[in-house]
Amino acid sequence: MNRSHYCGEVTEALAGQSVTLCGWVDRTRDLGGLLFMGLRDTAGVVQVVVEPDSEAFPAAEKLRNEFCVQVTGTVRERPESQWNEQMATGRIEVVANAIELLNASAPMPLLMTDEDGEEVRLKYRYLDLRRPRMQRNLKVRAAMYRAIRNSLDERRFVELETPILTRATPEGARDYLVPSRVHAGQFFALPQSPQLFKQLLMMSGMDRYYQIARCFRDEDLRADRQPEFTQLDMELSFVSEEEVQAISEDLIREVFRDVLGDDLPQPFPRLSWREAMERFGSDKPDLRIPGELVTVDGHVAHLEFKVFAGPAAAHDQRVAALRVPGGAELSRKQIDDYTKYVARYGAKGLAWIKVNDAGAGLEGLQSPIAKFLDEGAWSGIAEASGAATGDLLFFGAGDWQTASTFMGQLRLKLAHDRDTVEPGWKPLWVTEFPMFEWDAETGRYYAMHHPFTAPLDPDPEALRADPAAALSRGYDLVLNGSELGGGSIRIHDPKLQQVVFDLLGIGAEEAVEKFGFLLEALRYGAPPHGGIAFGLDRWAALLTGEESIRDVIAFPKTTTAQCLMTAAPSAIADGQLAELHVRSVVEADQPDASNEAGESD
């Protein structure tokens, strides 16, 4: 076999020359004895012509879609009337003089188009990946990796690997466990992230580390999660938040420029977590959507309308308004549908006002709550929201975070429903997250990022005195409403680390048992350090314009964490389990999850 060129790279420059191409039959047409064939490889498609008197004709007659073949022929230019500007090779064709069948294909189990269902695409993933769209996605991902490495190598980063078999540590999700054959009754855990190891590398003096790391979490899946996923992990010594963010911005700009040819703004805007929630109802706001939430507490606190007056007067609640330009055209049914939508995010109701005539004061309003308003309240609301004739105002009231969240979700849905999302890239940093989240059900605090994030105020006693008010040195990078990455400056003081463990309900004995190696390392001159991790699956999906990360992963899992192609996970023979000192306790009448197929993530 002697391939001379790739199909998608045959151009007018080769006119008159002989070429040998290899690939798959993309399509065939028989025009009264003159055969046309699309030949496809990883570089694209080229049209092959087989004339009736050609020695290749008998072989060509037998070809079907997805047969694997080698074609030798002469490149010739098409007449201008036959140019296909939709193809890179659309001005030429290859006149075949020899065709060799390398491998025939059985009848295809899928259409090889976007119409194929999710289940069949995943079962025959190796066929699905032949499609140009999927080939492009994986090549974009490879180009992203190349640009990442080039950028970080130029900035003195060292690429290092950390263990896959490690110890189980509480990092916020369930670990995948691997039983040890040598050490009976003991288990390795697959890493949820390289968090502890990358901190240890800073303590070892490596200064700047990065890794394109495989990570594992045994948790319920959704559109942007997989049980195994890929992160870009970075850690740096002797840095501030601003330095980590500046290096990250440079990296992202270079990746977008090298892969897509797009320029991102410089610098990226920054919002505190509190401001992001206040204005956009989200800690990953989509800045492509015009319009923000407006707090109207001061305009409604005096009203006898308790739905507004109560939250407006409480320090930990709010009344938020969202203007929908031209929204007065919405029907009552549509408004009711939005009310049902926000209920899933904790809303107990959704007040609204249609502004039929902005100049007529209260008389120009249409709303079930208009009777509770006075001229002063409406004047203040109208000025704060910018309401104009033909607009609709939605109002959310209640607990500050709940009201902010459901109004933020409403903002997103309205923008997508009404097609008001602006094109382009809108990155930003969200900073100063709360250190902890309080869970009323368990009666304890949880780390909003992870237990190793440093507080903004480094005083251990201040942190212990009022953990609910503590802010962290954490930061997230958001792009078009997706969290691209998150990081923080880490705790490098062992005493402060123990205070954080105490507040999280991890006592000194438990801390030593689970994190003893880290606490020990902190005692030996640990440098100040910080870093960030980027979800590369989500990053690749943004670069390719895909909605789901499954379309940028070669072999993704389903929502039930299965691989339909290999039928994994699978049962293991009792003898093999015995070698691992493990016994299955699955009940005989338990449904076989291996037969379930779900939408992939």
C-alpha positions in Angstrom: 0.0 0.0 0.0 1.5 3.3 -1.1 -0.8 6.3 -0.3 0.5 9.4 -1.9 -2.0 12.0 -0.7 -4.9 12.5 1.7 -8.4 12.8 0.1 -9.2 16.3 1.5 -5.9 17.7 0.3 -6.1 17.0 -3.4 -6.3 20.4 -5.1 -5.9 22.1 -8.5 -2.2 22.2 -7.9 -2.2 18.4 -8.6 -4.1 18.6 -11.9 -2.7 16.1 -14.4 -0.8 14.2 -11.7 -1.4 10.6 -10.6 -2.4 10.1 -7.0 -3.1 7.1 -4.8 -5.7 7.6 -2.1 -7.1 5.4 0.7 -10.3 5.8 2.6 -14.0 4.9 2.9 -16.7 5.1 0.2 -18.8 8.0 1.4 -21.5 7.7 -1.4 -21.9 6.4 -4.9 -23.9 7.5 -7.9 -24.4 5.7 -11.2 -25.2 8.1 -14.1 -25.9 5.8 -16.9 -22.7 3.8 -16.7 -20.5 6.7 -15.4 -19.8 6.0 -11.8 -19.2 8.8 -9.2 -17.9 8.0 -5.8 -17.1 10.2 -2.8 -13.9 8.9 -1.1 -13.5 10.0 2.5 -10.5 10.0 4.9 -9.6 12.0 7.9 -8.7 15.0 5.8 -12.0 15.2 3.9 -13.8 14.0 0.8 -12.8 13.9 -2.8 -14.9 13.0 -5.8 -13.7 9.9 -7.8 -15.0 9.3 -11.4 -14.9 5.8 -12.8 -15.5 5.8 -16.6 -17.2 2.8 -18.3 -14.1 1.7 -20.2 -11.8 1.9 -17.2 -10.2 -1.2 -15.8 -11.4 0.0 -12.4 -15.1 -0.2 -13.5 -15.8 -3.8 -12.5 -14.5 -3.3 -9.0 -16.3 0.1 -8.7 -19.7 -1.4 -9.5 -19.4 -3.6 -6.4 -18.6 -0.9 -4.0 -21.1 0.3 -1.3 -21.0 2.9 1.4 -18.2 2.4 4.0 -16.3 -0.1 2.0 -12.6 0.5 2.6 -10.7 1.0 -0.6 -7.5 2.2 -2.3 -7.9 4.3 -5.5 -5.2 5.2 -8.0 -6.1 7.8 -10.7 -5.4 11.1 -12.3 -6.4 14.5 -10.9 -8.3 16.7 -13.4 -10.1 20.0 -13.0 -13.9 20.0 -13.2 -15.7 22.4 -15.6 -16.6 25.6 -13.8 -20.3 24.8 -14.0 -19.6 21.7 -11.9 -17.6 23.4 -9.1 -18.8 22.6 -5.6 -17.6 25.4 -3.4 -18.9 23.6 -0.3 -16.0 21.2 -0.6 -12.3 22.0 -0.2 -11.8 19.6 -3.2 -14.8 20.9 -5.1 -13.0 22.1 -8.1 -11.3 18.8 -9.0 -12.0 15.1 -9.3 -9.9 12.0 -9.6 -10.4 9.8 -12.6 -9.8 6.3 -11.4 -7.7 3.7 -13.3 -7.4 1.2 -10.5 -9.5 0.4 -7.4 -8.4 -2.1 -4.8 -11.0 -3.3 -2.2 -9.2 -3.3 1.2 -12.2 -4.4 3.2 -15.9 -4.7 2.6 -18.4 -3.4 5.1 -21.4 -5.2 6.5 -24.7 -3.3 6.2 -24.4 -0.3 8.4 -26.3 -0.4 11.7 -26.6 3.4 11.7 -27.2 6.2 9.3 -24.0 8.0 9.9 -25.8 11.3 10.3 -27.1 13.5 13.2 -30.4 11.7 12.9 -28.9 8.6 14.6 -30.1 8.1 18.1 -27.8 8.4 21.1 -27.9 4.7 22.0 -26.9 3.4 18.6 -24.2 6.1 18.3 -22.6 5.0 21.5 -22.9 1.3 20.8 -21.2 1.7 17.4 -19.0 4.6 18.5 -16.1 3.5 16.2 -18.4 4.1 13.3 -19.9 7.3 14.6 -16.4 8.7 14.9 -15.9 8.3 11.2 -18.3 11.2 10.6 -16.6 14.6 9.6 -18.3 16.4 12.5 -16.8 14.0 15.1 -13.5 13.9 13.4 -13.4 17.7 13.5 -14.3 17.7 17.2 -11.5 15.4 18.2 -9.0 17.3 16.1 -10.0 20.5 17.7 -9.5 18.9 21.1 -6.0 17.7 20.0 -5.2 21.3 18.8 -6.4 22.6 22.2 -4.0 20.3 24.0 -1.1 21.3 21.7 -1.8 25.0 22.3 -2.0 24.5 26.1 1.3 22.7 26.2 3.0 25.3 24.0 1.7 28.2 26.2 2.7 26.6 29.5 6.0 25.4 28.4 6.9 29.0 27.5 6.0 30.1 31.0 8.4 27.7 32.9 5.7 25.2 33.8 6.9 21.6 34.2 4.5 18.8 33.0 4.4 16.1 35.7 2.1 13.1 36.4 0.5 12.2 39.7 -0.8 8.8 40.8 -4.0 7.2 39.5 -4.0 4.6 42.4 -4.1 6.6 45.6 -5.9 6.8 48.9 -9.5 7.7 49.5 -10.0 11.3 50.7 -13.2 13.3 51.3 -13.2 15.8 48.4 -16.9 16.3 47.9 -17.9 13.3 45.7 -17.9 9.5 46.0 -14.6 7.8 45.1 -14.2 5.0 42.7 -12.5 2.2 44.7 -10.0 -0.4 43.6 -9.5 -3.5 45.8 -5.9 -4.5 46.5 -5.0 -8.1 45.9 -1.8 -7.9 47.9 -3.3 -6.1 50.9 -6.4 -7.9 51.9 -9.4 -5.8 52.8 -7.7 -2.5 51.7 -8.5 -0.3 48.7 -7.0 2.3 46.4 -9.2 5.2 45.2 -9.1 6.7 41.8 -8.4 10.4 42.1 -11.2 12.9 42.0 -8.5 15.5 41.2 -4.7 15.7 41.7 -5.4 18.4 44.4 -3.2 17.1 47.2 -0.4 15.9 45.0 -0.1 19.2 43.2 0.1 21.0 46.5 2.8 18.5 47.6 4.7 19.3 44.4 4.8 23.0 45.4 6.2 21.9 48.8 8.8 19.9 46.9 10.0 23.1 45.2 8.8 22.4 41.6 7.5 26.0 41.5 5.2 25.7 38.4 3.4 22.4 37.6 0.8 21.4 35.1 -0.9 18.2 34.1 -3.6 17.1 31.6 -5.0 14.7 34.2 -7.7 12.0 34.2 -10.0 12.3 37.1 -12.8 10.1 38.4 -16.0 10.7 40.4 -18.7 8.2 41.2 -21.7 10.5 41.2 -24.9 11.1 39.4 -24.3 12.3 35.9 -25.7 15.1 33.7 -25.0 16.9 30.5 -21.7 18.3 31.6 -20.4 15.4 33.7 -18.8 12.0 33.1 -17.6 9.5 35.7 -14.1 9.9 34.1 -13.1 13.3 32.8 -10.1 15.4 31.9 -8.7 18.4 33.7 -5.9 20.8 33.0 -4.3 21.1 36.5 -2.0 24.0 37.3 -0.2 25.0 40.5 2.2 27.8 41.2 4.4 28.8 44.2 4.7 32.4 45.6 1.8 33.8 43.7 -1.3 35.9 44.3 -4.8 35.4 42.9 -4.1 38.1 40.3 -0.9 36.3 39.1 -2.7 33.0 38.7 -5.6 34.8 36.9 -3.2 36.7 34.6 -1.4 33.5 33.5 -4.7 31.7 33.0 -6.0 34.6 30.8 -2.9 34.5 28.7 -3.3 30.8 28.3 -7.0 31.0 27.3 -6.4 33.8 24.8 -3.6 31.9 23.1 -5.7 28.7 22.9 -8.7 30.6 21.3 -6.4 32.4 18.9 -4.4 29.3 17.9 -7.4 27.0 17.6 -10.2 29.3 16.4 -8.4 32.5 15.3 -10.6 34.4 17.8 -9.4 37.2 20.1 -10.7 37.4 23.6 -11.0 40.7 25.6 -8.1 41.9 27.7 -8.4 41.9 30.7 -11.3 39.7 31.6 -13.9 41.5 33.8 -14.2 40.6 37.4 -17.2 40.2 39.7 -17.4 39.1 43.3 -19.6 36.2 44.0 -22.1 38.4 45.8 -22.3 40.9 42.9 -22.7 38.1 40.4 -25.6 36.6 42.3 -27.1 40.0 42.9 -27.0 41.1 39.3 -27.4 37.8 37.4 -28.7 35.3 39.8 -25.8 32.9 39.1 -22.2 32.3 40.1 -21.5 31.6 36.4 -23.3 34.4 34.7 -23.8 34.5 30.9 -22.8 38.1 29.9 -24.0 37.5 26.4 -27.5 38.0 27.7 -28.6 41.7 28.0 -30.5 42.7 31.1 -29.8 42.2 34.8 -31.7 41.5 38.0 -32.5 44.7 39.9 -33.2 44.8 43.7 -36.3 46.9 44.5 -36.4 46.4 48.2 -36.3 50.1 49.0 -39.3 50.8 46.7 -41.7 48.1 48.1 -40.8 47.7 51.8 -43.6 50.2 52.8 -46.3 48.4 50.9 -49.1 46.4 52.6 -48.4 43.6 50.1 -46.7 41.1 52.4 -45.2 39.0 49.5 -42.9 42.0 48.8 -42.8 43.9 52.1 -41.6 41.0 54.2 -38.6 40.0 52.1 -37.8 43.7 51.4 -37.4 44.4 55.1 -35.3 41.3 55.9 -31.5 41.5 55.7 -31.2 38.0 54.3 -34.0 38.2 51.7 -34.7 40.3 48.6 -37.2 41.4 46.0 -35.7 41.2 42.6 -37.1 42.5 39.3 -36.3 41.4 35.8 -37.2 43.5 32.8 -38.3 41.7 29.6 -38.1 44.2 26.7 -41.2 43.8 24.5 -42.5 41.1 26.9 -46.0 42.6 27.2 -46.8 40.4 24.2 -46.5 37.3 26.3 -49.8 35.5 26.9 -51.1 34.6 30.4 -50.4 30.9 29.6 -46.8 31.7 28.7 -46.4 33.6 32.0 -47.9 30.7 33.9 -45.5 28.4 32.2 -42.6 30.5 33.4 -44.0 30.4 36.9 -44.0 26.6 36.8 -40.5 26.6 35.4 -39.0 28.7 38.3 -40.9 26.5 40.8 -38.3 23.8 40.2 -35.6 26.2 41.6 -37.5 27.0 44.8 -39.8 29.8 43.7 -43.2 29.9 45.5 -44.6 32.2 42.9 -43.7 34.8 40.2 -45.3 38.2 40.2 -45.5 40.2 37.0 -46.5 43.6 35.5 -47.2 44.4 31.9 -46.3 48.0 31.1 -49.0 48.9 28.5 -48.3 52.7 28.8 -45.2 53.8 30.7 -46.4 57.4 30.7 -49.8 56.7 32.4 -48.4 55.7 35.8 -50.4 53.0 37.6 -53.2 53.4 35.0 -50.8 52.1 32.3 -50.1 48.8 34.1 -51.8 45.4 33.7 -51.1 43.1 36.7 -52.7 41.2 39.5 -50.5 43.1 41.9 -51.0 46.6 40.5 -53.7 47.3 43.1 -51.1 46.9 45.9 -48.8 49.5 44.4 -48.7 53.3 45.0 -47.3 55.9 42.6 -44.1 56.2 44.7 -43.4 52.4 44.6 -44.1 52.2 40.8 -42.0 55.2 40.0 -39.1 53.7 41.9 -39.5 50.3 40.3 -39.8 51.8 36.8 -36.7 54.0 37.2 -34.6 51.1 38.7 -35.6 48.6 36.0 -35.7 51.0 33.0 -39.3 49.8 32.2 -40.8 51.2 29.0 -44.1 50.8 27.1 -44.5 47.2 25.9 -42.2 45.7 28.5 -42.9 43.0 31.1 -41.5 42.9 34.6 -41.1 39.7 36.5 -40.6 39.8 40.3 -39.0 37.2 42.6 -39.2 37.5 46.4 -37.9 35.4 49.3 -34.6 34.1 50.7 -31.8 36.1 49.1 -30.0 33.2 47.5 -33.1 31.3 46.5 -34.8 34.3 44.9 -31.5 35.3 43.2 -31.1 31.7 41.8 -34.6 31.2 40.4 -34.7 34.7 38.9 -31.3 34.0 37.3 -32.7 30.8 35.8 -35.6 32.8 34.5 -33.2 35.3 32.9 -31.5 32.4 31.1 -34.7 30.8 29.9 -36.3 34.0 28.6 -33.1 34.9 26.7 -33.0 31.5 24.9 -36.7 31.4 24.3 -36.8 34.9 22.9 -33.5 34.5 21.0 -31.8 37.5 22.7 -28.4 35.8 23.4 -25.7 37.8 21.7 -23.0 36.1 19.7 -19.3 36.0 20.7 -17.3 35.1 23.7 -17.9 36.7 27.1 -15.4 35.6 29.8 -15.2 36.8 33.3 -13.7 36.0 36.7 -16.0 35.4 39.7 -14.1 35.9 43.0 -14.5 36.1 46.8 -16.8 33.1 47.2 -18.1 32.3 50.6 -15.7 29.9 52.4 -18.5 27.6 53.6 -22.0 26.5 52.8 -24.3 25.6 55.7 -26.4 22.5 55.3 -29.5 22.7 57.6 -30.3 19.0 57.2 -26.9 17.8 58.5 -26.3 20.8 60.7 -22.7 21.4 59.5 -20.6 23.5 57.2 -19.2 22.3 53.8 -16.4 23.9 51.9 -17.7 25.8 48.8 -14.6 25.0 46.9 -12.5 22.4 48.9 -11.0 22.2 52.4 -7.6 23.5 51.2 -8.8 26.9 50.0 -7.4 29.8 52.0 -9.7 32.4 53.6 -9.5 36.0 52.5 -8.8 36.9 56.2 -5.9 34.7 57.3 -6.6 35.2 61.0 -7.6 31.7 62.4 -9.5 33.2 65.3 -11.6 35.5 63.1 -12.5 32.5 60.9 -13.5 30.4 63.9 -15.6 33.3 65.3 -17.7 33.9 62.3 -17.4 31.2 59.6 -20.7 32.1 57.9 -19.3 35.5 57.0 -15.9 34.3 55.8 -14.9 34.8 52.2 -12.4 32.7 50.4 -9.5 33.3 48.1 -11.2 31.2 45.5 -12.0 32.2 41.9 -13.8 30.7 38.9 -13.3 31.5 35.3 -16.7 31.6 33.5 -17.2 31.7 29.7 -20.6 32.2 28.1 -22.4 30.9 31.2 -20.2 27.8 31.7 -17.7 27.3 34.4 -14.5 26.8 32.5 -12.3 26.4 35.5 -11.9 27.1 39.2 -9.1 27.5 41.6 -7.8 29.3 44.8 -4.9 30.3 46.8 -4.3 27.4 49.2 -3.7 27.2 52.9 0.0 26.8 53.7 -0.2 27.3 57.5 -0.9 24.0 59.3 -2.7 25.7 62.2 -5.1 27.5 59.8 -5.7 24.3 57.9 -6.7 22.5 61.2 -9.1 25.4 62.0 -10.8 24.8 58.6 -10.9 21.1 59.3 -12.5 21.8 62.7 -15.2 23.9 61.1 -15.9 21.2 58.6 -16.4 18.7 61.4 -13.0 17.0 60.7 -11.3 16.6 64.1 -7.6 16.4 64.6 -7.5 12.6 64.8 -9.6 12.2 61.6 -7.5 14.9 59.8 -4.3 13.0 60.6 -5.9 9.7 59.5 -7.1 11.2 56.2 -4.7 14.0 55.4 -1.7 13.2 57.6 0.8 13.3 54.8 -0.4 16.8 53.7 -0.4 18.2 57.3 3.1 16.7 57.8 4.4 18.4 54.6 3.0 21.7 55.7 5.3 21.7 58.7 8.5 21.8 56.6 8.6 25.3 55.1 5.6 25.0 52.8 5.6 28.0 50.4 2.5 30.1 49.7 0.9 28.6 46.6 -2.2 28.5 44.5 -3.6 27.2 41.3 -6.5 26.4 39.1 -8.1 23.5 37.2 -9.9 23.7 33.9 -12.5 21.2 32.7 -11.1 20.3 29.3 -14.2 18.4 28.2 -16.4 21.5 28.7 -13.6 23.7 27.1 -13.5 21.5 24.0 -17.3 21.6 23.7 -17.3 25.4 23.7 -14.5 25.5 21.1 -16.5 23.1 18.8 -19.9 24.6 19.5 -21.3 21.4 20.9 -24.0 21.3 23.6 -22.8 18.2 25.3 -19.3 17.1 26.3 -20.1 13.6 25.0 -19.5 14.9 21.5 -15.9 15.9 22.2 -15.0 12.6 24.1 -14.0 9.7 22.0 -15.7 7.0 24.1 -18.1 8.6 26.6 -20.4 6.9 29.1 -24.1 7.1 29.4 -26.0 8.7 32.3 -26.0 5.4 34.0 -22.2 5.3 33.8 -22.1 2.6 31.2 -20.2 2.0 28.0 -22.7 0.5 25.5 -19.9 -0.4 23.1 -17.9 -2.6 25.4 -20.9 -3.4 27.7 -18.9 -2.1 30.7 -19.3 -2.4 33.7 -19.6 -6.2 33.6 -19.9 -9.0 36.1 -16.7 -10.5 37.4 -16.2 -14.3 38.1 -16.3 -15.3 41.7 -12.7 -16.7 41.5 -11.3 -13.4 40.4 -13.2 -11.6 43.1 -11.9 -14.1 45.7 -8.3 -13.2 44.6 -9.2 -9.6 45.5 -10.7 -10.6 48.8 -14.1 -9.2 47.6 -17.5 -10.9 47.6 -20.6 -9.7 45.6 -23.7 -9.1 47.7 -26.0 -8.1 44.9 -29.4 -9.7 45.4 -30.4 -12.3 42.8 -33.7 -10.5 42.0 -32.1 -7.1 41.6 -32.7 -5.6 38.1 -29.7 -5.9 35.8 -28.5 -2.4 35.3 -26.4 -3.5 32.4 -29.4 -3.6 30.2 -30.3 0.0 30.8 -29.3 2.6 28.3 -29.6 6.3 28.9 -28.7 9.6 27.3 -25.0 10.1 27.5 -23.3 13.0 29.1 
